[in-house]
C-alpha cells in the first residue's frame, strides 16, 4: 500500500500558517474524493525550498510513501511539454534521479487560477461587494497570465472586507473550493487529482 507525500509550494511561516495550510489542502483533497487515500501534506515554503524538500525525499525513499511535487507553473505551459521540461526551462530544476514524470504536477498558472474556476465560491465568500464584471469568460483558463489572474482577483475584491490576499483569505478559499469546477477548467489539476486517486 503506497500513499502520496505531497510537497506543495507556499504556506508562509509559523505554526498558524502550518495548521491553516494543512487544513485547507486537506479540505480541498477531501472534496475531490480523496478522504480514504488522503496524501500526507508537506508545506514547502518558498519555491526552491519546496523542490529541495521533494528532491531530498526522492533521494531518501520510504517504502510506503511516494513523494509528489506541486508548484505553480508561473507561466503558460508550452503545448507538448512535460512538467519536468517546463520546470527545467523556467527554474533550471532537473528531475531528481529516481523520480518519474508522474511525481511532479503544476498549478497552472497559479493556485489563484483555480479560484477563478469556481465563480460560485467567490460570490459566496466575498458577497455583494464583489465586482464580478472583472471576471471574463476565458475559454482556456490555464492560458491567462499570472499577473492578470492576480490583478483580476484584487480588483474584483477591492471593496470587500477583507479583499483577496495570498495569506489567510487564500486558504479560506482553498478549503471551500469545488474540486469538480477546477478539474473541468484546469487540465493540469485534473491530472494531479487523477494520479492521487490511483494511490491507496
C-alpha positions in Angstrom: 0.0 0.0 0.0 1.5 3.3 -1.1 0.3 6.8 -0.3 1.4 10.2 -1.6 3.5 12.6 0.3 2.8 15.8 -1.5 5.2 18.8 -1.3 3.2 21.9 -2.0 4.6 25.4 -2.7 3.6 28.2 -0.3 2.3 28.4 3.2 4.1 31.2 4.9 5.9 31.0 8.2 4.9 29.9 11.7 2.6 27.3 13.3 -0.6 29.2 12.5 0.2 29.1 8.8 1.2 25.4 9.0 -2.1 24.4 10.5 -4.1 26.6 8.1 -2.1 25.3 5.1 -2.6 21.7 6.0 -6.3 22.1 6.8 -7.1 24.0 3.6 -5.4 21.5 1.4 -6.9 18.6 3.3 -10.4 20.0 2.7 -9.7 20.5 -1.0 -8.5 16.9 -1.4 -11.4 15.7 0.6 -13.8 17.5 -1.8 -12.1 15.6 -4.6 -13.0 12.3 -3.0 -9.6 11.5 -1.5 -10.8 11.0 2.1 -9.8 7.3 2.0 -6.4 8.0 0.4 -5.5 11.4 1.8 -2.0 12.4 0.8 0.5 13.5 3.6 0.7 17.2 3.0 4.1 18.9 3.4 4.2 22.8 3.4 7.0 23.5 1.1 7.5 27.2 1.8 9.4 29.0 -1.0 9.5 27.6 -4.5 13.1 26.5 -4.4 12.7 25.2 -0.9 9.7 23.1 -1.9 11.7 21.5 -4.8 14.7 20.8 -2.4 12.4 19.1 0.1 10.9 16.9 -2.7 14.3 16.1 -4.1 15.5 15.1 -0.6 12.5 12.8 -0.2 13.2 11.1 -3.6 16.9 10.6 -2.6 15.7 9.0 0.7 12.8 6.8 -0.3 10.2 5.4 2.0 8.7 2.1 1.0 5.1 3.3 1.5 5.4 7.0 0.6 5.5 8.4 -2.9 6.9 11.9 -3.0 4.9 14.2 -5.2 5.8 17.8 -6.1 3.1 20.5 -6.6 4.2 24.1 -7.6 2.8 27.0 -9.6 3.8 26.9 -13.2 4.2 30.7 -13.0 3.7 30.9 -16.8 1.8 29.2 -19.6 3.0 25.6 -20.2 4.1 25.1 -23.8 1.9 22.5 -25.6 3.5 19.1 -25.6 5.9 19.9 -22.8 6.1 17.7 -19.8 6.1 19.1 -16.3 9.8 18.4 -15.9 10.6 20.1 -19.2 8.7 23.2 -18.1 10.5 23.3 -14.7 13.8 22.8 -16.4 13.3 25.7 -18.7 11.8 28.0 -16.1 13.6 27.1 -12.9 16.6 25.1 -14.1 15.3 22.2 -12.0 16.4 18.7 -13.1 14.3 15.7 -12.4 15.9 14.0 -9.4 17.4 10.6 -10.1 14.7 8.1 -9.2 11.7 10.4 -9.8 9.2 9.8 -12.5 7.1 12.1 -14.7 4.0 11.3 -12.6 5.6 12.7 -9.5 5.6 16.4 -10.5 2.4 18.5 -11.1 1.7 22.1 -11.7 -0.9 24.7 -10.7 -1.3 26.5 -14.0 -0.6 29.3 -13.9 -1.0 29.6 -10.1 -3.3 28.4 -7.3 -5.3 31.6 -7.8 -6.3 30.3 -11.3 -8.2 27.6 -9.5 -10.2 30.1 -7.6 -11.3 31.7 -10.9 -12.7 28.3 -12.0 -15.2 28.4 -9.1 -17.2 31.7 -9.5 -19.9 30.5 -7.0 -17.2 30.2 -4.4 -16.0 33.8 -5.0 -19.6 35.1 -4.9 -20.4 33.2 -1.7 -17.2 34.2 0.1 -16.9 37.9 -0.9 -20.6 38.7 -1.0 -22.3 41.7 -2.5 -19.2 43.9 -2.7 -17.6 41.5 -5.2 -17.4 43.2 -8.6 -18.0 40.3 -11.0 -17.5 42.4 -14.1 -13.8 41.9 -13.7 -14.2 38.2 -14.4 -14.1 37.3 -18.1 -15.3 34.3 -20.0 -11.8 32.9 -20.5 -12.1 29.8 -22.8 -8.7 28.5 -21.7 -8.2 29.5 -18.0 -4.8 27.9 -17.8 -3.6 30.4 -20.5 -4.4 33.5 -18.6 -1.2 35.2 -17.4 -0.4 35.1 -13.7 -0.3 38.9 -13.4 -3.8 39.1 -15.0 -5.2 36.4 -12.6 -3.9 38.3 -9.5 -4.9 41.7 -10.8 -8.5 40.5 -11.5 -8.9 39.0 -8.1 -7.6 42.1 -6.4 -9.7 44.4 -8.5 -12.8 42.4 -8.1 -12.5 42.2 -4.3 -11.0 45.7 -3.6 -14.3 46.8 -1.9 -14.7 43.6 0.1 -13.7 43.2 3.7 -11.3 41.6 3.6 -10.2 41.7 0.0 -8.3 38.9 -1.6 -4.8 38.2 -0.3 -2.3 35.4 -0.6 -2.5 34.7 3.2 -5.5 33.6 5.2 -8.1 34.6 2.6 -6.4 32.4 0.1 -6.5 29.4 2.4 -10.1 30.1 3.3 -11.0 29.9 -0.4 -9.0 26.8 -0.9 -10.8 25.0 1.9 -14.1 25.7 0.2 -13.1 25.2 -3.4 -15.2 22.9 -5.6 -12.7 20.5 -7.0 -15.1 19.5 -9.8 -15.0 23.1 -11.1 -11.3 23.1 -11.0 -10.9 19.8 -12.8 -13.2 20.9 -15.7 -11.4 24.3 -16.2 -7.8 23.3 -15.4 -6.5 20.1 -17.1 -3.3 20.1 -15.0 -5.3 20.0 -11.8 -7.3 17.1 -13.2 -4.0 15.2 -13.9 -3.0 15.8 -10.3 -6.2 14.6 -8.8 -6.5 11.6 -11.2 -3.0 10.5 -10.1 -3.7 10.8 -6.4 -6.9 8.7 -6.8 -4.8 5.8 -8.1 -2.9 5.6 -4.8 -4.3 3.7 -1.9 
